[in-house]
Amino acid sequence: MRTMDRMIQRLRQPELDLARDAAQHVVEIHRRLADWLRCGVTLARIDTFVAQQLKDLSCKSCFLGYRSGRLPPFPSYACLSPNDCIVHGTSGFISTPMRPGDILSIDLGVSCQGWIGDAAWTYVFKEMDDSHRRLVTAGKESISAGIAELRPGRPFINFARAVQQCVERKHGLYCVRGLGGHGYGRTLHAPPFIANTAPLHPSEWPDAFTKAQPGMLIAVEPMIAVGSDQIAQKPREWPIYTADGSLSVHYEHDIYIDIDGPVVLTKGLDDLPDIVG
């Protein structure tokens, strides 16, 4: 057995029940957010709302205080990423209230009874124009197309190819390179890494031909931009932006690989409204 195979977590039924429960707590907080979000709220206020919902549901944020490399501990309960911020936006990195036409991706990570739920969804405030609609449609269609490829015995590169084809060929947008999904379970991040784009060379994505196996728990998350597949990030700061300042979206589902195919543990996210406020 390869080292990677030994590192990948696989679930039994009692563990799956707990993982599904954690994932559904994430869905419930997104439902509450979709009902509550309005133009005029700040990221700080949204983060406070998330903290209140976590407490109400007897969960904890698995983002708050998270450490990665040389970055400072993550300072927020949720990742709040508006407009050209792709991922990892913090509650205090901008103070401008949300305005009509703003796009906000909200990534929630909860710890519940020792298991993680981790999913992101994107909301448009008040007004949706053609560029918003293209992004939102590409985000939701691409994640569905990718999930359909997560069947036992198929390599994860099939997921990336399906996502990339939907985003780039069908909708004429860009899959952001270098970012992607991951295994998870009792920890927020675990092997394998699951890119949203096919690698240009083998070292770019060593897990590309790792095969999905029954019992795996993975979070998959296309990140899409209007004008570039490249990112920009300031040294020792969390937010990651589109390199050209164009708009972006982020969608993420928690998936269990069953013997018969993928099971979406975050079922219900697709029913959320695209427009809020």
C-alpha positions, 0 to 999 in steps of 0.5 A: 500500500502506498504512503498516500493510501495509508494517509487517506481517511476512510469512514464506517457508518457510525462515523459517516453519521457524525460527518453528515451531522457536522455537514448539515450544521454548516448547511443550517448556518448558510440557510440562516445567513441567506435569510439574514444578509442585507446590504449595509452589513459589514464583514465584521457584523457577518462574522459576529452573526456566524459566531452566534449561530455556531453557539446556538448550534453547539458547534465551534469554528474550525477556522478561528485560530487556524494556522498555516505556514508563516501566516498569523492565526486566522482571526475570524469565525468564517472566511468572508471573501467579497468580489475580487477576494477569492478565498480566506477573507477575514472579518476585518480586512475591509470595513466597507458595508456590502452594497448592491452588486457586491458578491460575497463567498462565505466559507464555513468550517464547523467542529461538531462532536469531533467531526468537521463540516466545511462548505462555501457558498456565494451570494450576490447582494440585491442586484445580479447582472450578466457577469454575476449570473455567468459566475454563479451559474458556472460555479454551481454547474461546475461543482455538480459536473465534478461531483458526478466524476467522484466514483470509486476507481476513478482518478481525481483528475477526472473531477478537475477536467469536468470542472475546468471544461464547464468553467472554461469551455462552456462559460468562458471563465477561468478556474483559479490554479493552485487552489483546491479541495481536500480530504477531511474528517476529524481534522480540517485538512487531510490528503488527498489534495483535489485541484480544480484544473488539470496539471500542466506538469506532474509535480503541480499536482501529485495526487491527480491520479489518486483514485476515489475509494469507498469510505473517503470523505472529501471537500471539493471547491471550485474557485472561479474568476472572470479574467484570470486563473492566477492569484495575488496575495500579500506576504503574511496576510490571509486573503487571496485575490484574483491577480487582475482584480476581476470578480470571483466565486467559490462553491464547496460541498462535502462529499462521501464516496460510497460504493455506488458513487458520491453522496453530497453530505451538504445537501441543501446548499443548492437550494439557497438563493443566489441573491440576498439583501 
